Amino acid sequence: MIYINIRNLREDHDKTQQELAEYLHVRQTTYSKYELGKINIPIEVFIKLADYYDVTVDYLLGRTNKKK
């Protein structure tokens, strides 16, 4: 599954994959694979991203269009 909302939020906030990778304590290549859906994103990472962007996990997953 490709997580387009995660990529869009990153780009909307003018952040690089490297910056988010550092925040999440993963390698940039790992973060890239998260965005592309090549590897599963651990729930802890979803929670950290939701907190970082102040959105719901459901929004990150594409289950809703409502950010909050």
Residue pairs with C-beta under 8 A, 6 or more apart in sequence:
1 37
2 35
2 36
2 37
3 34
3 35
3 37
3 41
3 60
3 61
3 62
4 62
5 55
5 59
5 60
5 61
5 62
6 34
6 35
6 49
6 60
7 35
9 49
9 53
9 55
9 60
10 16
10 17
10 20
10 35
13 53
17 28
17 31
17 32
17 35
18 28
18 31
20 31
20 49
20 52
21 27
21 28
21 30
21 31
23 48
23 52
24 31
24 45
24 48
24 49
26 45
30 39
33 39
34 41
34 45
46 57
46 60
46 61
47 57
49 60
50 56
50 57
50 59
50 60
53 60
53 67
54 67
54 68
55 67
55 68
56 64
56 66
56 67
56 68
58 64
58 66
59 65
59 66
59 67
59 68
